[in-house]
Amino acid sequence: MLVNSNKTLTPIGQVKRCTGCGVVKCVSLFYKSKLGKFDRASKCSDCTIKYTREYRKENQAALNAKQRKYYEENRSAVKVMQRKYCKENQDIIKAQKRKYYKENQAALNAKQRKYRKENQAALNAKQRKYRKENQDVIKARQRKYRKENQDVIKVQQRKYCDELHDNYVSYLLKIETKGIDFEITPEMIELKRLQVTLKRLKKEIK
């Protein structure tokens, strides 16, 4: 059976040679392009992807500069376009984020720990400022969450207590220094964790 394509009669299942890898492949394995034979690109999809990756890697600085320039010149239009895309593709974006987090969980956690350690003072100051300016909102949100998640909270609290999680140890430090506004550092958390561990061991021995 013949079909009319690119002003020539070509059989269904037409093939063409890729100018990248040199392999003869079905035209369905080539991206569409009005400039190529049978309205297909000269390189197969695999070669096109490989070429694009290599080009981006070799020209990363120039591409980043070009993107920044475009963004600065079209900031309003870009934001409108981004909001529209996010609104229309919420499920896809959430699925992509979950997939990325699952595949890169260890690296992301390590990156977050490193960032918190290097910016502890700034983060604590930011949190104190936010809590001071939004006390009523925070309290209302906390009450609502506690009311709706009592069982979950109890399980989580027990786990944090047993494992001496950073949040639990920080809570103990805050209780001991009630009324004193100070910065809780990672070193203080480690010392307090060691103190609690020793107390628990002494209790088990007795």
C-alpha positions in Angstrom: 0.0 0.0 0.0 1.3 3.4 -0.9 0.9 6.8 0.8 1.8 10.3 -0.5 4.5 11.8 1.7 6.8 14.7 0.9 5.4 14.8 -2.7 6.7 11.2 -3.3 4.9 7.8 -3.2 6.3 5.9 -0.2 5.2 2.6 1.3 3.8 2.4 4.8 6.7 1.4 7.1 9.1 3.7 5.2 12.7 3.6 6.6 15.6 6.1 6.3 19.2 6.2 7.3 20.2 8.2 10.4 22.9 10.7 9.7 24.1 10.4 13.2 24.6 6.6 13.9 24.3 5.5 10.2 21.6 2.9 11.0 18.6 2.4 8.8 15.5 2.8 11.0 11.7 3.2 10.6 10.7 6.8 10.1 8.6 6.6 13.3 11.9 6.7 15.2 12.7 10.1 13.9 11.3 13.4 15.3 9.0 15.3 12.9 10.6 18.1 10.9 9.4 19.8 7.8 13.0 20.2 6.6 13.8 16.5 6.4 12.8 13.7 4.0 9.3 12.3 4.7 8.9 15.3 7.1 11.3 13.8 9.6 14.6 14.9 11.1 17.9 13.7 9.7 19.0 12.2 13.0 17.0 9.5 14.8 15.5 10.3 18.2 18.3 8.6 20.2 21.0 10.5 18.3 19.0 13.8 18.7 18.8 13.3 22.4 22.5 12.4 22.7 23.5 15.4 20.6 21.3 17.8 22.7 22.8 16.5 25.9 26.3 16.9 24.7 25.6 20.4 23.3 24.1 21.5 26.6 27.0 20.1 28.5 29.6 21.8 26.3 27.7 25.1 26.2 26.2 25.3 29.7 27.5 28.7 30.5 26.3 30.3 27.3 22.9 28.7 27.5 22.5 29.8 31.1 23.4 33.3 30.2 20.9 33.3 27.3 18.1 32.0 29.6 18.8 34.6 32.2 18.8 37.3 29.5 15.5 36.1 28.1 14.0 35.8 31.6 15.0 39.4 32.5 13.6 40.7 29.2 10.4 38.7 29.5 9.9 38.2 33.2 6.2 39.0 33.3 5.3 36.8 30.3 7.4 33.9 31.7 5.7 34.1 35.1 2.3 34.1 33.5 3.3 31.1 31.4 4.7 29.2 34.4 1.6 29.8 36.5 -0.6 28.6 33.6 1.5 25.5 33.1 1.6 24.7 36.9 -2.2 25.1 37.1 -2.9 22.9 34.1 -0.4 20.2 35.1 -0.6 19.9 38.9 -0.8 16.1 38.9 2.1 15.7 36.5 4.3 18.1 38.5 3.5 16.3 41.8 4.2 12.9 40.3 7.6 14.2 38.9 8.5 15.7 42.3 7.7 12.5 44.1 9.6 10.4 41.6 12.7 12.7 41.8 12.6 12.8 45.6 12.3 9.0 45.8 15.3 8.5 43.4 17.5 11.2 45.0 16.4 11.0 48.7 19.8 10.4 50.2 21.5 13.1 48.2 18.7 15.6 48.9 18.8 14.9 52.7 22.6 15.3 52.7 22.3 18.6 50.8 19.7 19.9 53.3 21.8 18.9 56.3 24.9 20.6 54.8 22.9 23.8 54.1 21.4 23.9 57.6 24.8 23.4 59.1 26.4 26.2 57.1 23.4 28.6 57.6 22.2 27.7 61.1 22.4 31.2 62.5 20.6 32.8 59.5 17.9 30.1 59.6 17.3 30.4 63.3 17.0 34.2 63.0 14.5 33.9 60.1 12.4 31.4 62.1 12.4 33.6 65.2 11.3 36.6 63.1 8.6 34.6 61.4 7.3 33.1 64.7 7.2 36.6 66.3 5.3 38.1 63.5 2.8 35.2 63.0 2.2 33.9 66.5 -1.6 33.8 66.2 -1.5 32.1 62.8 1.0 29.5 64.0 -1.0 28.7 67.2 -4.2 28.3 65.3 -2.5 26.0 62.8 -0.9 23.9 65.5 -4.2 23.5 67.4 -6.0 22.4 64.2 -3.2 19.9 63.3 -3.1 18.4 66.9 -6.9 18.0 67.0 -7.0 16.2 63.6 -3.9 14.1 64.1 -3.7 13.0 67.7 -2.9 9.4 67.1 -0.2 10.2 64.5 1.4 12.7 66.9 1.6 10.2 69.7 3.3 7.6 67.5 5.7 10.3 66.2 6.5 11.6 69.6 7.3 8.2 70.9 9.5 7.5 67.9 11.3 10.9 68.3 11.8 10.2 72.0 13.1 6.6 71.5 15.5 7.7 68.7 16.5 11.0 70.4 15.6 12.9 67.2 17.0 16.4 66.8 13.5 17.9 67.2 13.0 16.0 70.5 16.5 17.0 71.9 15.9 20.6 70.9 12.6 20.5 72.8 14.4 19.2 75.9 16.9 22.1 75.6 14.1 24.6 75.3 12.3 23.2 78.4 15.5 23.5 80.4 16.1 27.1 79.3 12.6 28.3 79.3 12.3 32.1 79.0 15.8 32.4 77.5 16.1 33.3 73.9 19.2 31.7 72.4 20.4 29.8 69.4 20.4 26.0 69.6 23.5 24.8 67.7 24.1 21.3 66.4 26.9 20.9 68.9 24.5 21.6 71.8 22.1 19.0 70.4 24.8 16.4 70.3 25.9 17.1 73.9 22.3 17.0 75.1 21.7 13.7 73.2 24.8 12.2 74.9 23.6 13.4 78.3 20.2 11.8 77.8 21.7 8.6 76.5 24.0 8.3 79.6 21.0 8.9 81.9 19.0 6.1 80.2 21.9 3.7 80.4 22.3 4.4 84.1 18.6 3.8 84.6 18.8 0.4 82.8 21.8 -0.7 84.9 19.9 0.1 88.1 
